[in-house]
Amino acid sequence: MISLFSYLLTFLAVMFWIFRAVVVFCSTIGVEVLGTVPLDANIEIGLLFVSLFALIFIVRRNMLGPFIYLVSYGIYFGIDLYTTIVRIQVDGAVLTDYTVFLNSFIAMLLAVLIFIDVLINKNRKGMVKDKNTDWFYTSKEFDRKLDERADRNQYKF
């Protein structure tokens, strides 16, 4: 179950990366996607490259990846999450504030969950021993041996 959770978190991180890439691309051509605009397009392009680098390490289960992912998202989305919460409480909110809050919250939640997941379950890629089938696949006794006539059989249809 933990392994499935790890795969789902990684898949959600990749989907969120694709979503942010589409948002940045659409904002540069002047189209708004679901009421979402990047906070700063130039910084977010750099963040996309940093998070892509971190996602590679997350898939490989190296602890450097989730740390970079958490720090970069914490700096970019965490500060914006705090300012958006303060802005909503003080001034009231419009639809753009809520979408920015939702995007920042999802980004921070995803980064924290991935960091905790890799911290707890570092060896997701390890094979689990299965006593029902390992006796067959790990034993050299049951390897198939070709007989001497295997290459001389020429079946014609």
C-alpha positions as CSV (number, residue, x, y, z in Angstrom):
1,M,0.0,0.0,0.0
2,I,2.8,2.4,0.8
3,S,4.4,1.6,-2.6
4,L,1.1,2.5,-4.4
5,F,0.9,5.7,-2.4
6,S,4.5,6.6,-3.5
7,Y,3.7,5.9,-7.1
8,L,0.5,8.0,-6.9
9,L,2.3,10.9,-5.3
10,T,5.0,10.9,-8.0
11,F,2.3,10.7,-10.7
12,L,0.5,13.7,-9.1
13,A,3.7,15.7,-9.0
14,V,4.3,15.0,-12.7
15,M,0.7,16.0,-13.4
16,F,1.1,19.2,-11.4
17,W,4.4,20.0,-13.2
18,I,2.6,19.6,-16.6
19,F,-0.3,21.8,-15.4
20,R,2.1,24.5,-14.3
21,A,4.0,24.3,-17.6
22,V,0.7,24.7,-19.5
23,V,-0.2,27.7,-17.2
24,V,3.1,29.4,-17.9
25,F,2.9,28.7,-21.6
26,C,-0.6,30.0,-21.9
27,S,0.2,33.1,-19.9
28,T,3.1,34.0,-22.2
29,I,0.7,33.8,-25.2
30,G,-2.0,35.8,-23.3
31,V,-4.5,33.1,-22.5
32,E,-5.8,32.4,-19.0
33,V,-6.2,28.8,-17.9
34,L,-9.0,28.1,-15.4
35,G,-8.5,31.5,-13.8
36,T,-4.9,30.6,-13.0
37,V,-2.0,32.9,-13.7
38,P,1.7,32.4,-12.7
39,L,2.9,34.5,-9.9
40,D,6.0,35.5,-11.9
41,A,6.4,33.8,-15.3
42,N,10.2,34.1,-15.4
43,I,10.7,32.7,-12.0
44,E,8.2,29.9,-12.6
45,I,10.1,28.8,-15.8
46,G,13.2,28.4,-13.7
47,L,11.1,26.6,-11.1
48,L,9.9,24.2,-13.7
49,F,13.4,23.2,-14.6
50,V,14.4,22.9,-11.0
51,S,11.4,20.8,-10.2
52,L,12.0,18.6,-13.3
53,F,15.5,18.0,-12.0
54,A,14.1,17.2,-8.6
55,L,11.4,14.8,-10.0
56,I,14.2,12.7,-11.6
57,F,15.7,12.3,-8.1
58,I,12.3,11.6,-6.6
59,V,11.7,8.8,-9.0
60,R,15.2,7.4,-8.2
61,R,14.4,7.7,-4.4
62,N,17.4,9.9,-3.8
63,M,16.8,12.2,-0.8
64,L,18.3,15.2,-2.6
65,G,15.3,15.4,-4.9
66,P,12.5,15.8,-2.3
67,F,14.6,18.2,-0.4
68,I,15.2,20.4,-3.5
69,Y,11.5,20.0,-4.4
70,L,10.3,21.0,-0.9
71,V,12.7,24.0,-0.6
72,S,12.0,25.4,-4.1
73,Y,8.2,25.0,-3.7
74,G,8.3,26.3,-0.2
75,I,10.1,29.5,-1.3
76,Y,7.9,30.1,-4.4
77,F,4.5,28.7,-3.4
78,G,4.8,28.8,0.4
79,I,5.3,32.6,0.6
80,D,2.5,33.2,-1.8
81,L,0.3,30.9,0.2
82,Y,0.9,32.9,3.3
83,T,0.3,36.3,1.5
84,T,-2.9,35.0,-0.1
85,I,-4.3,33.9,3.2
86,V,-3.5,37.3,4.7
87,R,-5.0,39.0,1.7
88,I,-8.2,36.9,1.9
89,Q,-8.6,37.6,5.6
90,V,-8.0,41.4,5.4
91,D,-9.4,42.5,2.1
92,G,-11.8,39.8,1.1
93,A,-11.3,37.7,-2.0
94,V,-12.0,37.4,-5.6
95,L,-11.9,34.3,-7.8
96,T,-8.3,34.8,-8.7
97,D,-7.3,34.8,-5.0
98,Y,-9.0,31.5,-4.4
99,T,-7.4,29.8,-7.4
100,V,-4.0,31.1,-6.4
101,F,-4.6,29.8,-2.9
102,L,-5.7,26.4,-4.2
103,N,-2.7,26.1,-6.5
104,S,-0.3,27.1,-3.8
105,F,-1.9,24.8,-1.2
106,I,-1.8,21.8,-3.6
107,A,1.8,22.6,-4.4
108,M,2.9,22.8,-0.8
109,L,0.9,19.7,0.3
110,L,2.4,17.7,-2.6
111,A,5.9,18.8,-1.7
112,V,5.5,18.0,2.0
113,L,3.9,14.6,1.3
114,I,6.6,13.6,-1.2
115,F,9.3,14.6,1.2
116,I,7.8,12.6,4.0
117,D,7.1,9.6,1.7
118,V,10.8,9.4,0.5
119,L,12.0,9.9,4.1
120,I,9.9,7.0,5.4
121,N,9.8,4.7,2.4
122,K,13.2,5.2,0.7
123,N,13.4,1.8,-0.9
124,R,10.2,1.7,-2.9
125,K,11.9,0.0,-5.8
126,G,13.1,-3.0,-3.7
127,M,11.7,-6.3,-4.7
128,V,9.5,-8.1,-2.2
129,K,10.3,-11.7,-1.5
130,D,7.5,-14.0,-2.5
131,K,7.9,-17.5,-1.1
132,N,5.4,-19.0,-3.5
133,T,7.4,-18.3,-6.6
134,D,10.9,-17.5,-5.6
135,W,11.9,-21.1,-5.3
136,F,11.3,-21.5,-9.1
137,Y,12.9,-18.3,-10.3
138,T,15.9,-18.3,-8.0
139,S,16.9,-21.9,-8.5
140,K,19.2,-23.0,-11.3
141,E,17.8,-26.5,-11.0
142,F,14.7,-25.6,-12.9
143,D,16.3,-23.7,-15.7
144,R,15.3,-24.9,-19.1
145,K,18.0,-26.8,-20.9
146,L,17.9,-27.2,-24.7
147,D,18.3,-30.7,-26.0
148,E,20.7,-31.5,-28.8
149,R,17.9,-31.7,-31.4
150,A,16.4,-28.3,-30.6
151,D,18.2,-26.7,-33.6
152,R,17.5,-29.5,-36.0
153,N,13.7,-29.6,-35.7
154,Q,12.4,-28.0,-38.9
155,Y,8.6,-28.1,-38.9
156,K,6.9,-27.5,-42.2
157,F,3.4,-26.4,-42.6
